[in-house]
Amino acid sequence: MFAISLGEGAELRPIEPWQAQEFLEHVERAREYAGPWVPFTTTVRDLESARTFLQSRADRQAADTGRFHGIWLDGTLVGGVFFRIFDTSVDGCEVGVWLEPSAAGRGLVNRASKILIDWAVDERGMHRVEWLVSSRNERSKAAAARLGLTLDGVLRESFPWQGIRHDMEVWSVLAPEWRAARDGSGPGADAR
C-alpha cells in the first residue's frame, strides 16, 4: 500500500475494507466531533457497517467515481480526505474531509487536500474541484478558504440532515486557478 508523508509523523493512505476494525475505532472517536457534518460517522456503528461502507468506497474507486483516503498520525487513523464525486465525463470532482478532535488544528486536512487536488488536476485532468459544506460548519468553510477556494454560492435548505435543513455552500477552484496559486503566480497564492 502506498503512503504519502504529510510531515510531522502524519501519512495519507487509502482506507480499504480489510481495515474495517481500525476504521470503526476511528469513527467512534470522531463521531461527536464530525457527526453533525459527516453522514458516515453516524451510520457506521459496528464492524459489519464499517466493512460495508469501506467496500462501497472501494467499489467507487474501482469504477473511477471516487477515492477514500485516511490520515494517520503516529500510526493512528485520525481523519481523512475523499472524492465524494469524481466525474471524468465533466472533468469535475468534489472533495470531502473529516477529522477526529485529537487531529484538529495541525494542518493535516489542508496538506492532504492539496495532495488530492493536485492529483485530480494534474494527473486526471479535472477542471473543476468543488467543496460542499453546511453554512453552519465554520471549520470546514475556513479549510476551504485556506486552500484558496472561492465561494460560488449557497444552495438554500438543500440538505436535510439530523432534523435540520442545511444551507449548503458551494466552494470551488478551477484548474488554471489552482495551478497559478500553487506556482505562486495567481490570486490565492498566499493561501497555499
Secondary structure, 3 states (H helix, E strand, C coil): CCCEEEECCEEEEECCHHHHHHHHHHHHHHHHHHCCCCCHHHHCCCHHHHHHHHHHHHHHHHCCCCEEEEEEECCEEEEEEEEEEEECCCCEEEEEEEECHHHCCCCHHHHHHHHHHHHHHHHCCCCEEEEEEECCCHHHHHHHHHCCCEEEEEEEEEEEECCEEEEEEEEEEEHHHHHHHHCCCCCCHHHC
